[in-house]
Amino acid sequence: MTELPPARPEVTEYQRHRRVCSCGFSTGGLLSEGMAGQAGPRVVLLTGRYRLGKENAANLMGDLFGVSLSSGHVCSVTTVGDTFYDYIFCHW
């Protein structure tokens, strides 16, 4: 029998300061360099290289890693686009 070892997701919290002026204009801090969203490039691999649908990718993240993602979130991550794909092809 072969079993996958338990895996734990690596979660890093980034906080951005946001202020709203009395005129209603809102300004906020930028993400750190290399950060393009709320999920990393391996989530993009599920829908790209492994060709899982958005809902299946979200379900897989929940089943294997206990990470609750909606299919809409997976969709928003994959539409960020070239930043993640460039990272994947340059670093793996």
C-alpha positions in Angstrom: 0.0 0.0 0.0 1.2 3.5 -0.9 0.0 6.5 1.0 0.8 10.2 0.6 2.5 11.7 3.7 0.5 14.4 5.5 1.2 17.8 4.1 0.7 21.2 5.7 0.3 24.4 3.6 2.8 27.1 4.1 0.8 30.3 5.0 2.4 33.7 5.1 0.4 36.7 6.3 1.1 40.0 4.7 -0.6 43.1 6.1 -1.1 46.3 4.1 -1.9 49.6 5.7 -4.9 51.5 4.2 -6.1 55.0 4.8 -9.2 56.8 3.7 -9.0 60.6 3.3 -11.9 62.8 4.5 -12.6 63.5 0.8 -13.2 59.8 0.3 -9.9 58.9 -1.5 -8.5 55.6 -0.4 -4.8 54.7 -0.5 -3.1 51.5 0.5 0.3 49.9 0.8 1.7 47.8 -2.1 2.3 44.1 -2.0 5.8 42.9 -1.5 7.9 42.3 -4.6 6.9 39.0 -6.3 3.5 38.9 -4.6 0.6 39.0 -7.0 -2.3 37.6 -5.0 -3.5 35.3 -2.3 -2.2 32.0 -3.6 1.1 30.8 -4.9 2.2 29.4 -8.2 1.5 25.8 -7.2 -2.2 26.5 -7.1 -1.9 27.6 -10.7 -0.2 24.3 -11.6 -3.4 22.4 -10.7 -5.4 24.2 -13.4 -2.5 24.6 -15.9 -0.2 21.7 -16.1 -2.5 19.2 -14.4 -5.6 20.5 -16.2 -8.0 20.4 -13.3 -11.2 22.4 -13.5 -11.4 25.4 -11.1 -13.9 23.6 -8.8 -11.8 20.4 -8.8 -8.7 22.3 -7.9 -10.5 24.0 -5.0 -11.8 20.7 -3.8 -8.4 19.1 -4.0 -6.8 21.9 -1.9 -9.5 21.2 0.7 -9.2 17.5 0.6 -5.4 17.2 0.7 -4.4 20.3 2.6 -7.4 21.5 4.6 -7.3 24.8 2.7 -10.7 26.3 2.0 -10.8 27.8 -1.5 -13.7 28.6 -3.7 -13.7 27.9 -7.4 -14.0 31.7 -7.9 -10.8 32.2 -5.9 -9.0 29.7 -8.0 -10.3 31.4 -11.1 -9.0 34.8 -9.9 -5.6 33.3 -9.1 -5.2 31.8 -12.5 -6.3 35.0 -14.3 -3.4 36.9 -12.6 -1.6 35.2 -15.4 2.0 35.7 -16.6 3.5 36.6 -13.2 2.8 33.1 -11.8 3.6 31.3 -15.1 6.9 33.2 -15.4 7.7 32.2 -11.8 6.9 28.5 -12.5 9.0 28.3 -15.7 11.9 30.2 -14.2 12.1 28.5 -10.8 11.2 24.8 -11.5 
